[in-house]
Amino acid sequence: MIYLDTNILLYATLTKVDDLSQKDLSIKIIKELAEKDNFILSNLSLLEYSFVMKKAKEDIEKIKMSINFF
């Protein structure tokens, strides 16, 4: 099992990122690990994720959907 850092989740789902290659790489990592059911997240990571997403003024439904996926 691989522990995913909050930054990977954020780069994959934030609307505005500084570097699109980081977004693409994060999405690729999550997809590959999800296909193998080979990653874990801590509750703290999910709390941090939702806090940063809200602070970035992302849509609340997008946040909920992402958390349900993770």
PQR file of N, CA, C, O and H, with PARSE charges and radii, in Angstrom:
ATOM      1  N   MET A   1       0.835  -1.183   0.000 -0.4000 1.5000
ATOM      2  CA  MET A   1       0.000   0.000   0.000 -0.0000 2.0000
ATOM      3  C   MET A   1       0.881   1.247   0.000  0.5500 1.7000
ATOM      4  O   MET A   1       1.950   1.285   0.608 -0.5500 1.4000
ATOM      5  N   ILE A   2       0.400   2.240  -0.690 -0.4000 1.5000
ATOM      6  CA  ILE A   2       1.131   3.502  -0.792 -0.0000 2.0000
ATOM      7  C   ILE A   2       0.296   4.607  -0.167  0.5500 1.7000
ATOM      8  O   ILE A   2      -0.881   4.774  -0.487 -0.5500 1.4000
ATOM      9  H   ILE A   2      -0.468   2.209  -1.184  0.4000 1.0000
ATOM     10  N   TYR A   3       0.918   5.351   0.721 -0.4000 1.5000
ATOM     11  CA  TYR A   3       0.255   6.484   1.362 -0.0000 2.0000
ATOM     12  C   TYR A   3       0.371   7.705   0.450  0.5500 1.7000
ATOM     13  O   TYR A   3       1.471   8.096   0.061 -0.5500 1.4000
ATOM     14  H   TYR A   3       1.874   5.215   0.980  0.4000 1.0000
ATOM     15  N   LEU A   4      -0.769   8.298   0.116 -0.4000 1.5000
ATOM     16  CA  LEU A   4      -0.762   9.494  -0.727 -0.0000 2.0000
ATOM     17  C   LEU A   4      -0.770  10.745   0.133  0.5500 1.7000
ATOM     18  O   LEU A   4      -1.569  10.877   1.061 -0.5500 1.4000
ATOM     19  H   LEU A   4      -1.662   7.979   0.433  0.4000 1.0000
ATOM     20  N   ASP A   5       0.118  11.645  -0.186 -0.4000 1.5000
ATOM     21  CA  ASP A   5       0.181  12.933   0.480 -0.0000 2.0000
ATOM     22  C   ASP A   5      -0.960  13.816  -0.015  0.5500 1.7000
ATOM     23  O   ASP A   5      -1.423  13.668  -1.146 -0.5500 1.4000
ATOM     24  H   ASP A   5       0.767  11.537  -0.939  0.4000 1.0000
ATOM     25  N   THR A   6      -1.402  14.717   0.819 -0.4000 1.5000
ATOM     26  CA  THR A   6      -2.485  15.636   0.470 -0.0000 2.0000
ATOM     27  C   THR A   6      -2.177  16.430  -0.789  0.5500 1.7000
ATOM     28  O   THR A   6      -3.080  16.717  -1.574 -0.5500 1.4000
ATOM     29  H   THR A   6      -1.027  14.838   1.738  0.4000 1.0000
ATOM     30  N   ASN A   7      -0.925  16.785  -0.991 -0.4000 1.5000
ATOM     31  CA  ASN A   7      -0.568  17.584  -2.173 -0.0000 2.0000
ATOM     32  C   ASN A   7      -0.915  16.873  -3.478  0.5500 1.7000
ATOM     33  O   ASN A   7      -1.306  17.524  -4.447 -0.5500 1.4000
ATOM     34  H   ASN A   7      -0.191  16.551  -0.354  0.4000 1.0000
ATOM     35  N   ILE A   8      -0.778  15.560  -3.517 -0.4000 1.5000
ATOM     36  CA  ILE A   8      -1.134  14.804  -4.728 -0.0000 2.0000
ATOM     37  C   ILE A   8      -2.622  14.983  -5.015  0.5500 1.7000
ATOM     38  O   ILE A   8      -3.019  15.215  -6.157 -0.5500 1.4000
ATOM     39  H   ILE A   8      -0.460  15.032  -2.730  0.4000 1.0000
ATOM     40  N   LEU A   9      -3.435  14.874  -3.975 -0.4000 1.5000
ATOM     41  CA  LEU A   9      -4.883  15.041  -4.137 -0.0000 2.0000
ATOM     42  C   LEU A   9      -5.220  16.450  -4.600  0.5500 1.7000
ATOM     43  O   LEU A   9      -6.070  16.645  -5.468 -0.5500 1.4000
ATOM     44  H   LEU A   9      -3.112  14.686  -3.047  0.4000 1.0000
ATOM     45  N   LEU A  10      -4.545  17.423  -4.012 -0.4000 1.5000
ATOM     46  CA  LEU A  10      -4.815  18.820  -4.358 -0.0000 2.0000
ATOM     47  C   LEU A  10      -4.409  19.133  -5.790  0.5500 1.7000
ATOM     48  O   LEU A  10      -5.180  19.739  -6.535 -0.5500 1.4000
ATOM     49  H   LEU A  10      -3.854  17.264  -3.306  0.4000 1.0000
ATOM     50  N   TYR A  11      -3.215  18.728  -6.179 -0.4000 1.5000
ATOM     51  CA  TYR A  11      -2.768  18.995  -7.554 -0.0000 2.0000
ATOM     52  C   TYR A  11      -3.717  18.354  -8.568  0.5500 1.7000
ATOM     53  O   TYR A  11      -3.953  18.913  -9.639 -0.5500 1.4000
ATOM     54  H   TYR A  11      -2.589  18.236  -5.574  0.4000 1.0000
ATOM     55  N   ALA A  12      -4.252  17.199  -8.236 -0.4000 1.5000
ATOM     56  CA  ALA A  12      -5.130  16.497  -9.168 -0.0000 2.0000
ATOM     57  C   ALA A  12      -6.491  17.164  -9.313  0.5500 1.7000
ATOM     58  O   ALA A  12      -7.125  17.040 -10.361 -0.5500 1.4000
ATOM     59  H   ALA A  12      -4.060  16.745  -7.366  0.4000 1.0000
ATOM     60  N   THR A  13      -6.951  17.867  -8.285 -0.4000 1.5000
ATOM     61  CA  THR A  13      -8.340  18.336  -8.305 -0.0000 2.0000
ATOM     62  C   THR A  13      -8.536  19.849  -8.248  0.5500 1.7000
ATOM     63  O   THR A  13      -9.624  20.332  -8.562 -0.5500 1.4000
ATOM     64  H   THR A  13      -6.436  17.968  -7.434  0.4000 1.0000
ATOM     65  N   LEU A  14      -7.522  20.601  -7.860 -0.4000 1.5000
ATOM     66  CA  LEU A  14      -7.689  22.057  -7.847 -0.0000 2.0000
ATOM     67  C   LEU A  14      -7.906  22.579  -9.261  0.5500 1.7000
ATOM     68  O   LEU A  14      -7.288  22.101 -10.212 -0.5500 1.4000
ATOM     69  H   LEU A  14      -6.638  20.209  -7.605  0.4000 1.0000
ATOM     70  N   THR A  15      -8.780  23.553  -9.390 -0.4000 1.5000
ATOM     71  CA  THR A  15      -9.047  24.150 -10.694 -0.0000 2.0000
ATOM     72  C   THR A  15      -7.837  24.924 -11.188  0.5500 1.7000
ATOM     73  O   THR A  15      -7.469  24.834 -12.359 -0.5500 1.4000
ATOM     74  H   THR A  15      -9.283  23.942  -8.617  0.4000 1.0000
ATOM     75  N   LYS A  16      -7.223  25.683 -10.295 -0.4000 1.5000
ATOM     76  CA  LYS A  16      -6.069  26.504 -10.676 -0.0000 2.0000
ATOM     77  C   LYS A  16      -4.803  25.941 -10.039  0.5500 1.7000
ATOM     78  O   LYS A  16      -4.664  25.915  -8.816 -0.5500 1.4000
ATOM     79  H   LYS A  16      -7.522  25.756  -9.344  0.4000 1.0000
ATOM     80  N   VAL A  17      -3.888  25.493 -10.889 -0.4000 1.5000
ATOM     81  CA  VAL A  17      -2.577  25.033 -10.421 -0.0000 2.0000
ATOM     82  C   VAL A  17      -1.503  25.770 -11.203  0.5500 1.7000
ATOM     83  O   VAL A  17      -1.718  26.164 -12.349 -0.5500 1.4000
ATOM     84  H   VAL A  17      -4.002  25.514 -11.883  0.4000 1.0000
ATOM     85  N   ASP A  18      -0.352  25.952 -10.580 -0.4000 1.5000
ATOM     86  CA  ASP A  18       0.743  26.686 -11.222 -0.0000 2.0000
ATOM     87  C   ASP A  18       1.385  25.909 -12.362  0.5500 1.7000
ATOM     88  O   ASP A  18       1.851  26.495 -13.340 -0.5500 1.4000
ATOM     89  H   ASP A  18      -0.178  25.632  -9.649  0.4000 1.0000
ATOM     90  N   ASP A  19       1.407  24.603 -12.233 -0.4000 1.5000
ATOM     91  CA  ASP A  19       2.126  23.765 -13.196 -0.0000 2.0000
ATOM     92  C   ASP A  19       1.219  22.619 -13.649  0.5500 1.7000
ATOM     93  O   ASP A  19       0.954  21.693 -12.883 -0.5500 1.4000
ATOM     94  H   ASP A  19       1.028  24.127 -11.439  0.4000 1.0000
ATOM     95  N   LEU A  20       0.751  22.684 -14.880 -0.4000 1.5000
ATOM     96  CA  LEU A  20      -0.161  21.654 -15.384 -0.0000 2.0000
ATOM     97  C   LEU A  20       0.479  20.275 -15.431  0.5500 1.7000
ATOM     98  O   LEU A  20      -0.222  19.266 -15.360 -0.5500 1.4000
ATOM     99  H   LEU A  20       0.966  23.436 -15.503  0.4000 1.0000
ATOM    100  N   SER A  21       1.800  20.220 -15.548 -0.4000 1.5000
ATOM    101  CA  SER A  21       2.453  18.907 -15.559 -0.0000 2.0000
ATOM    102  C   SER A  21       2.303  18.228 -14.194  0.5500 1.7000
ATOM    103  O   SER A  21       2.213  17.002 -14.119 -0.5500 1.4000
ATOM    104  H   SER A  21       2.369  21.040 -15.605  0.4000 1.0000
ATOM    105  N   GLN A  22       2.276  19.021 -13.110 -0.4000 1.5000
ATOM    106  CA  GLN A  22       2.047  18.449 -11.781 -0.0000 2.0000
ATOM    107  C   GLN A  22       0.625  17.905 -11.677  0.5500 1.7000
ATOM    108  O   GLN A  22       0.400  16.850 -11.085 -0.5500 1.4000
ATOM    109  H   GLN A  22       2.349  20.017 -13.170  0.4000 1.0000
ATOM    110  N   LYS A  23      -0.328  18.625 -12.252 -0.4000 1.5000
ATOM    111  CA  LYS A  23      -1.718  18.166 -12.253 -0.0000 2.0000
ATOM    112  C   LYS A  23      -1.824  16.848 -13.008  0.5500 1.7000
ATOM    113  O   LYS A  23      -2.416  15.889 -12.513 -0.5500 1.4000
ATOM    114  H   LYS A  23      -0.145  19.482 -12.734  0.4000 1.0000
ATOM    115  N   ASP A  24      -1.249  16.802 -14.206 -0.4000 1.5000
ATOM    116  CA  ASP A  24      -1.302  15.591 -15.027 -0.0000 2.0000
ATOM    117  C   ASP A  24      -0.644  14.404 -14.329  0.5500 1.7000
ATOM    118  O   ASP A  24      -1.182  13.297 -14.341 -0.5500 1.4000
ATOM    119  H   ASP A  24      -0.768  17.581 -14.608  0.4000 1.0000
ATOM    120  N   LEU A  25       0.511  14.634 -13.725 -0.4000 1.5000
ATOM    121  CA  LEU A  25       1.218  13.562 -13.035 -0.0000 2.0000
ATOM    122  C   LEU A  25       0.418  13.070 -11.826  0.5500 1.7000
ATOM    123  O   LEU A  25       0.344  11.867 -11.579 -0.5500 1.4000
ATOM    124  H   LEU A  25       0.947  15.534 -13.716  0.4000 1.0000
ATOM    125  N   SER A  26      -0.171  13.984 -11.084 -0.4000 1.5000
ATOM    126  CA  SER A  26      -0.972  13.603  -9.916 -0.0000 2.0000
ATOM    127  C   SER A  26      -2.173  12.759 -10.323  0.5500 1.7000
ATOM    128  O   SER A  26      -2.481  11.757  -9.678 -0.5500 1.4000
ATOM    129  H   SER A  26      -0.112  14.961 -11.285  0.4000 1.0000
ATOM    130  N   ILE A  27      -2.847  13.163 -11.389 -0.4000 1.5000
ATOM    131  CA  ILE A  27      -3.993  12.390 -11.886 -0.0000 2.0000
ATOM    132  C   ILE A  27      -3.543  10.996 -12.312  0.5500 1.7000
ATOM    133  O   ILE A  27      -4.213  10.007 -12.015 -0.5500 1.4000
ATOM    134  H   ILE A  27      -2.597  13.977 -11.913  0.4000 1.0000
ATOM    135  N   LYS A  28      -2.423  10.920 -12.998 -0.4000 1.5000
ATOM    136  CA  LYS A  28      -1.889   9.627 -13.451 -0.0000 2.0000
ATOM    137  C   LYS A  28      -1.584   8.718 -12.258  0.5500 1.7000
ATOM    138  O   LYS A  28      -1.934   7.538 -12.267 -0.5500 1.4000
ATOM    139  H   LYS A  28      -1.879  11.723 -13.239  0.4000 1.0000
ATOM    140  N   ILE A  29      -0.939   9.267 -11.245 -0.4000 1.5000
ATOM    141  CA  ILE A  29      -0.588   8.482 -10.052 -0.0000 2.0000
ATOM    142  C   ILE A  29      -1.846   7.944  -9.378  0.5500 1.7000
ATOM    143  O   ILE A  29      -1.919   6.762  -9.044 -0.5500 1.4000
ATOM    144  H   ILE A  29      -0.655  10.225 -11.238  0.4000 1.0000
ATOM    145  N   ILE A  30      -2.831   8.810  -9.181 -0.4000 1.5000
ATOM    146  CA  ILE A  30      -4.066   8.389  -8.511 -0.0000 2.0000
ATOM    147  C   ILE A  30      -4.785   7.320  -9.325  0.5500 1.7000
ATOM    148  O   ILE A  30      -5.251   6.328  -8.764 -0.5500 1.4000
ATOM    149  H   ILE A  30      -2.772   9.771  -9.453  0.4000 1.0000
ATOM    150  N   LYS A  31      -4.881   7.507 -10.638 -0.4000 1.5000
ATOM    151  CA  LYS A  31      -5.551   6.510 -11.488 -0.0000 2.0000
ATOM    152  C   LYS A  31      -4.861   5.157 -11.406  0.5500 1.7000
ATOM    153  O   LYS A  31      -5.519   4.129 -11.243 -0.5500 1.4000
ATOM    154  H   LYS A  31      -4.502   8.313 -11.093  0.4000 1.0000
ATOM    155  N   GLU A  32      -3.545   5.156 -11.518 -0.4000 1.5000
ATOM    156  CA  GLU A  32      -2.800   3.892 -11.485 -0.0000 2.0000
ATOM    157  C   GLU A  32      -2.971   3.177 -10.150  0.5500 1.7000
ATOM    158  O   GLU A  32      -3.169   1.963 -10.113 -0.5500 1.4000
ATOM    159  H   GLU A  32      -3.011   5.991 -11.650  0.4000 1.0000
ATOM    160  N   LEU A  33      -2.895   3.926  -9.061 -0.4000 1.5000
ATOM    161  CA  LEU A  33      -3.035   3.306  -7.746 -0.0000 2.0000
ATOM    162  C   LEU A  33      -4.470   2.869  -7.483  0.5500 1.7000
ATOM    163  O   LEU A  33      -4.693   1.836  -6.851 -0.5500 1.4000
ATOM    164  H   LEU A  33      -2.734   4.913  -9.092  0.4000 1.0000
ATOM    165  N   ALA A  34      -5.446   3.639  -7.958 -0.4000 1.5000
ATOM    166  CA  ALA A  34      -6.854   3.279  -7.765 -0.0000 2.0000
ATOM    167  C   ALA A  34      -7.199   1.999  -8.524  0.5500 1.7000
ATOM    168  O   ALA A  34      -7.956   1.165  -8.027 -0.5500 1.4000
ATOM    169  H   ALA A  34      -5.265   4.478  -8.471  0.4000 1.0000
ATOM    170  N   GLU A  35      -6.648   1.845  -9.720 -0.4000 1.5000
ATOM    171  CA  GLU A  35      -6.892   0.627 -10.504 -0.0000 2.0000
ATOM    172  C   GLU A  35      -6.395  -0.614  -9.776  0.5500 1.7000
ATOM    173  O   GLU A  35      -6.976  -1.692  -9.902 -0.5500 1.4000
ATOM    174  H   GLU A  35      -6.033   2.522 -10.124  0.4000 1.0000
ATOM    175  N   LYS A  36      -5.325  -0.456  -9.020 -0.4000 1.5000
ATOM    176  CA  LYS A  36      -4.744  -1.579  -8.279 -0.0000 2.0000
ATOM    177  C   LYS A  36      -5.254  -1.637  -6.843  0.5500 1.7000
ATOM    178  O   LYS A  36      -4.887  -2.533  -6.084 -0.5500 1.4000
ATOM    179  H   LYS A  36      -4.854   0.420  -8.918  0.4000 1.0000
ATOM    180  N   ASP A  37      -6.111  -0.667  -6.470 -0.4000 1.5000
ATOM    181  CA  ASP A  37      -6.604  -0.551  -5.094 -0.0000 2.0000
ATOM    182  C   ASP A  37      -5.422  -0.595  -4.128  0.5500 1.7000
ATOM    183  O   ASP A  37      -5.395  -1.371  -3.173 -0.5500 1.4000
ATOM    184  H   ASP A  37      -6.409   0.062  -7.087  0.4000 1.0000
ATOM    185  N   ASN A  38      -4.436   0.279  -4.418 -0.4000 1.5000
ATOM    186  CA  ASN A  38      -3.156   0.191  -3.736 -0.0000 2.0000
ATOM    187  C   ASN A  38      -2.738   1.492  -3.061  0.5500 1.7000
ATOM    188  O   ASN A  38      -1.544   1.785  -2.984 -0.5500 1.4000
ATOM    189  H   ASN A  38      -4.458   0.910  -5.194  0.4000 1.0000
ATOM    190  N   PHE A  39      -3.707   2.289  -2.564 -0.4000 1.5000
ATOM    191  CA  PHE A  39      -3.302   3.484  -1.833 -0.0000 2.0000
ATOM    192  C   PHE A  39      -4.177   3.681  -0.610  0.5500 1.7000
ATOM    193  O   PHE A  39      -5.313   3.212  -0.543 -0.5500 1.4000
ATOM    194  H   PHE A  39      -4.676   2.052  -2.626  0.4000 1.0000
ATOM    195  N   ILE A  40      -3.612   4.387   0.352 -0.4000 1.5000
ATOM    196  CA  ILE A  40      -4.361   4.712   1.564 -0.0000 2.0000
ATOM    197  C   ILE A  40      -4.245   6.206   1.828  0.5500 1.7000
ATOM    198  O   ILE A  40      -3.294   6.866   1.409 -0.5500 1.4000
ATOM    199  H   ILE A  40      -2.689   4.768   0.298  0.4000 1.0000
ATOM    200  N   LEU A  41      -5.240   6.710   2.532 -0.4000 1.5000
ATOM    201  CA  LEU A  41      -5.264   8.113   2.944 -0.0000 2.0000
ATOM    202  C   LEU A  41      -5.609   8.165   4.421  0.5500 1.7000
ATOM    203  O   LEU A  41      -6.387   7.350   4.915 -0.5500 1.4000
ATOM    204  H   LEU A  41      -6.013   6.173   2.872  0.4000 1.0000
ATOM    205  N   SER A  42      -5.039   9.106   5.108 -0.4000 1.5000
ATOM    206  CA  SER A  42      -5.393   9.282   6.510 -0.0000 2.0000
ATOM    207  C   SER A  42      -6.575  10.239   6.616  0.5500 1.7000
ATOM    208  O   SER A  42      -6.842  11.022   5.704 -0.5500 1.4000
ATOM    209  H   SER A  42      -4.407   9.768   4.707  0.4000 1.0000
ATOM    210  N   ASN A  43      -7.272  10.165   7.733 -0.4000 1.5000
ATOM    211  CA  ASN A  43      -8.358  11.116   7.986 -0.0000 2.0000
ATOM    212  C   ASN A  43      -7.820  12.537   7.987  0.5500 1.7000
ATOM    213  O   ASN A  43      -8.482  13.459   7.510 -0.5500 1.4000
ATOM    214  H   ASN A  43      -7.056   9.530   8.475  0.4000 1.0000
ATOM    215  N   LEU A  44      -6.632  12.709   8.516 -0.4000 1.5000
ATOM    216  CA  LEU A  44      -6.023  14.034   8.557 -0.0000 2.0000
ATOM    217  C   LEU A  44      -5.791  14.576   7.146  0.5500 1.7000
ATOM    218  O   LEU A  44      -6.003  15.763   6.900 -0.5500 1.4000
ATOM    219  H   LEU A  44      -6.094  11.960   8.903  0.4000 1.0000
ATOM    220  N   SER A  45      -5.361  13.727   6.229 -0.4000 1.5000
ATOM    221  CA  SER A  45      -5.164  14.161   4.839 -0.0000 2.0000
ATOM    222  C   SER A  45      -6.475  14.623   4.217  0.5500 1.7000
ATOM    223  O   SER A  45      -6.507  15.623   3.501 -0.5500 1.4000
ATOM    224  H   SER A  45      -5.189  12.763   6.430  0.4000 1.0000
ATOM    225  N   LEU A  46      -7.554  13.899   4.488 -0.4000 1.5000
ATOM    226  CA  LEU A  46      -8.854  14.288   3.937 -0.0000 2.0000
ATOM    227  C   LEU A  46      -9.355  15.592   4.550  0.5500 1.7000
ATOM    228  O   LEU A  46      -9.964  16.411   3.862 -0.5500 1.4000
ATOM    229  H   LEU A  46      -7.529  13.086   5.070  0.4000 1.0000
ATOM    230  N   LEU A  47      -9.101  15.785   5.832 -0.4000 1.5000
ATOM    231  CA  LEU A  47      -9.471  17.054   6.473 -0.0000 2.0000
ATOM    232  C   LEU A  47      -8.662  18.208   5.895  0.5500 1.7000
ATOM    233  O   LEU A  47      -9.203  19.271   5.593 -0.5500 1.4000
ATOM    234  H   LEU A  47      -8.606  15.121   6.391  0.4000 1.0000
ATOM    235  N   GLU A  48      -7.370  17.988   5.746 -0.4000 1.5000
ATOM    236  CA  GLU A  48      -6.505  19.013   5.160 -0.0000 2.0000
ATOM    237  C   GLU A  48      -6.935  19.313   3.724  0.5500 1.7000
ATOM    238  O   GLU A  48      -6.976  20.471   3.310 -0.5500 1.4000
ATOM    239  H   GLU A  48      -6.930  17.124   5.991  0.4000 1.0000
ATOM    240  N   TYR A  49      -7.252  18.268   2.977 -0.4000 1.5000
ATOM    241  CA  TYR A  49      -7.707  18.420   1.592 -0.0000 2.0000
ATOM    242  C   TYR A  49      -8.955  19.301   1.527  0.5500 1.7000
ATOM    243  O   TYR A  49      -9.000  20.258   0.754 -0.5500 1.4000
ATOM    244  H   TYR A  49      -7.218  17.327   3.314  0.4000 1.0000
ATOM    245  N   SER A  50      -9.957  18.984   2.332 -0.4000 1.5000
ATOM    246  CA  SER A  50     -11.199  19.763   2.282 -0.0000 2.0000
ATOM    247  C   SER A  50     -10.976  21.195   2.745  0.5500 1.7000
ATOM    248  O   SER A  50     -11.587  22.117   2.204 -0.5500 1.4000
ATOM    249  H   SER A  50      -9.920  18.207   2.961  0.4000 1.0000
ATOM    250  N   PHE A  51     -10.118  21.400   3.732 -0.4000 1.5000
ATOM    251  CA  PHE A  51      -9.817  22.753   4.207 -0.0000 2.0000
ATOM    252  C   PHE A  51      -9.190  23.597   3.098  0.5500 1.7000
ATOM    253  O   PHE A  51      -9.614  24.728   2.857 -0.5500 1.4000
ATOM    254  H   PHE A  51      -9.622  20.652   4.172  0.4000 1.0000
ATOM    255  N   VAL A  52      -8.183  23.048   2.427 -0.4000 1.5000
ATOM    256  CA  VAL A  52      -7.491  23.791   1.366 -0.0000 2.0000
ATOM    257  C   VAL A  52      -8.424  24.035   0.182  0.5500 1.7000
ATOM    258  O   VAL A  52      -8.411  25.118  -0.402 -0.5500 1.4000
ATOM    259  H   VAL A  52      -7.838  22.130   2.623  0.4000 1.0000
ATOM    260  N   MET A  53      -9.226  23.044  -0.171 -0.4000 1.5000
ATOM    261  CA  MET A  53     -10.164  23.208  -1.288 -0.0000 2.0000
ATOM    262  C   MET A  53     -11.185  24.309  -0.984  0.5500 1.7000
ATOM    263  O   MET A  53     -11.505  25.118  -1.855 -0.5500 1.4000
ATOM    264  H   MET A  53      -9.237  22.164   0.304  0.4000 1.0000
ATOM    265  N   LYS A  54     -11.693  24.338   0.246 -0.4000 1.5000
ATOM    266  CA  LYS A  54     -12.642  25.396   0.628 -0.0000 2.0000
ATOM    267  C   LYS A  54     -11.962  26.758   0.604  0.5500 1.7000
ATOM    268  O   LYS A  54     -12.538  27.739   0.135 -0.5500 1.4000
ATOM    269  H   LYS A  54     -11.433  23.681   0.954  0.4000 1.0000
ATOM    270  N   LYS A  55     -10.741  26.812   1.110 -0.4000 1.5000
ATOM    271  CA  LYS A  55      -9.990  28.068   1.119 -0.0000 2.0000
ATOM    272  C   LYS A  55      -9.737  28.568  -0.304  0.5500 1.7000
ATOM    273  O   LYS A  55      -9.698  29.775  -0.542 -0.5500 1.4000
ATOM    274  H   LYS A  55     -10.273  26.015   1.491  0.4000 1.0000
ATOM    275  N   ALA A  56      -9.566  27.639  -1.248 -0.4000 1.5000
ATOM    276  CA  ALA A  56      -9.341  27.989  -2.652 -0.0000 2.0000
ATOM    277  C   ALA A  56     -10.661  28.295  -3.371  0.5500 1.7000
ATOM    278  O   ALA A  56     -10.681  28.552  -4.575 -0.5500 1.4000
ATOM    279  H   ALA A  56      -9.597  26.658  -1.054  0.4000 1.0000
ATOM    280  N   LYS A  57     -11.750  28.262  -2.616 -0.4000 1.5000
ATOM    281  CA  LYS A  57     -13.087  28.570  -3.144 -0.0000 2.0000
ATOM    282  C   LYS A  57     -13.541  27.603  -4.237  0.5500 1.7000
ATOM    283  O   LYS A  57     -14.211  27.992  -5.194 -0.5500 1.4000
ATOM    284  H   LYS A  57     -11.734  28.053  -1.638  0.4000 1.0000
ATOM    285  N   GLU A  58     -13.162  26.339  -4.074 -0.4000 1.5000
ATOM    286  CA  GLU A  58     -13.635  25.304  -4.995 -0.0000 2.0000
ATOM    287  C   GLU A  58     -15.092  24.972  -4.654  0.5500 1.7000
ATOM    288  O   GLU A  58     -15.535  25.171  -3.522 -0.5500 1.4000
ATOM    289  H   GLU A  58     -12.618  26.023  -3.296  0.4000 1.0000
ATOM    290  N   ASP A  59     -15.814  24.474  -5.625 -0.4000 1.5000
ATOM    291  CA  ASP A  59     -17.220  24.123  -5.463 -0.0000 2.0000
ATOM    292  C   ASP A  59     -17.381  23.024  -4.409  0.5500 1.7000
ATOM    293  O   ASP A  59     -16.663  22.024  -4.433 -0.5500 1.4000
ATOM    294  H   ASP A  59     -15.455  24.312  -6.544  0.4000 1.0000
ATOM    295  N   ILE A  60     -18.320  23.214  -3.489 -0.4000 1.5000
ATOM    296  CA  ILE A  60     -18.515  22.265  -2.393 -0.0000 2.0000
ATOM    297  C   ILE A  60     -18.903  20.876  -2.912  0.5500 1.7000
ATOM    298  O   ILE A  60     -18.497  19.865  -2.339 -0.5500 1.4000
ATOM    299  H   ILE A  60     -18.903  24.027  -3.469  0.4000 1.0000
ATOM    300  N   GLU A  61     -19.681  20.826  -3.988 -0.4000 1.5000
ATOM    301  CA  GLU A  61     -20.062  19.528  -4.559 -0.0000 2.0000
ATOM    302  C   GLU A  61     -18.844  18.800  -5.135  0.5500 1.7000
ATOM    303  O   GLU A  61     -18.740  17.578  -5.038 -0.5500 1.4000
ATOM    304  H   GLU A  61     -20.010  21.648  -4.453  0.4000 1.0000
ATOM    305  N   LYS A  62     -17.941  19.552  -5.727 -0.4000 1.5000
ATOM    306  CA  LYS A  62     -16.700  18.965  -6.247 -0.0000 2.0000
ATOM    307  C   LYS A  62     -15.880  18.383  -5.099  0.5500 1.7000
ATOM    308  O   LYS A  62     -15.303  17.303  -5.227 -0.5500 1.4000
ATOM    309  H   LYS A  62     -18.026  20.545  -5.805  0.4000 1.0000
ATOM    310  N   ILE A  63     -15.831  19.095  -3.984 -0.4000 1.5000
ATOM    311  CA  ILE A  63     -15.086  18.623  -2.815 -0.0000 2.0000
ATOM    312  C   ILE A  63     -15.703  17.331  -2.292  0.5500 1.7000
ATOM    313  O   ILE A  63     -14.992  16.359  -2.036 -0.5500 1.4000
ATOM    314  H   ILE A  63     -16.300  19.972  -3.880  0.4000 1.0000
ATOM    315  N   LYS A  64     -17.024  17.321  -2.135 -0.4000 1.5000
ATOM    316  CA  LYS A  64     -17.715  16.125  -1.639 -0.0000 2.0000
ATOM    317  C   LYS A  64     -17.493  14.934  -2.565  0.5500 1.7000
ATOM    318  O   LYS A  64     -17.213  13.825  -2.110 -0.5500 1.4000
ATOM    319  H   LYS A  64     -17.601  18.111  -2.344  0.4000 1.0000
ATOM    320  N   MET A  65     -17.620  15.173  -3.861 -0.4000 1.5000
ATOM    321  CA  MET A  65     -17.447  14.104  -4.836 -0.0000 2.0000
ATOM    322  C   MET A  65     -16.022  13.539  -4.778  0.5500 1.7000
ATOM    323  O   MET A  65     -15.825  12.325  -4.841 -0.5500 1.4000
ATOM    324  H   MET A  65     -17.848  16.074  -4.231  0.4000 1.0000
ATOM    325  N   SER A  66     -15.044  14.420  -4.659 -0.4000 1.5000
ATOM    326  CA  SER A  66     -13.646  13.976  -4.589 -0.0000 2.0000
ATOM    327  C   SER A  66     -13.392  13.156  -3.337  0.5500 1.7000
ATOM    328  O   SER A  66     -12.735  12.116  -3.393 -0.5500 1.4000
ATOM    329  H   SER A  66     -15.204  15.406  -4.607  0.4000 1.0000
ATOM    330  N   ILE A  67     -13.909  13.619  -2.207 -0.4000 1.5000
ATOM    331  CA  ILE A  67     -13.705  12.886  -0.953 -0.0000 2.0000
ATOM    332  C   ILE A  67     -14.365  11.515  -1.033  0.5500 1.7000
ATOM    333  O   ILE A  67     -13.796  10.526  -0.571 -0.5500 1.4000
ATOM    334  H   ILE A  67     -14.442  14.464  -2.161  0.4000 1.0000
ATOM    335  N   ASN A  68     -15.551  11.448  -1.611 -0.4000 1.5000
ATOM    336  CA  ASN A  68     -16.217  10.147  -1.769 -0.0000 2.0000
ATOM    337  C   ASN A  68     -15.413   9.217  -2.666  0.5500 1.7000
ATOM    338  O   ASN A  68     -15.362   8.011  -2.422 -0.5500 1.4000
ATOM    339  H   ASN A  68     -16.013  12.252  -1.986  0.4000 1.0000
ATOM    340  N   PHE A  69     -14.782   9.767  -3.705 -0.4000 1.5000
ATOM    341  CA  PHE A  69     -13.949   8.948  -4.582 -0.0000 2.0000
ATOM    342  C   PHE A  69     -12.729   8.424  -3.839  0.5500 1.7000
ATOM    343  O   PHE A  69     -12.388   7.245  -3.939 -0.5500 1.4000
ATOM    344  H   PHE A  69     -14.822  10.746  -3.904  0.4000 1.0000
ATOM    345  N   PHE A  70     -12.071   9.317  -3.086 -0.4000 1.5000
ATOM    346  CA  PHE A  70     -10.858   8.925  -2.370 -0.0000 2.0000
ATOM    347  C   PHE A  70     -11.197   7.935  -1.275  0.5500 1.7000
ATOM    348  O   PHE A  70     -10.307   7.483  -0.554 -0.5500 1.4000
ATOM    349  H   PHE A  70     -12.348  10.274  -3.005  0.4000 1.0000
TER
END
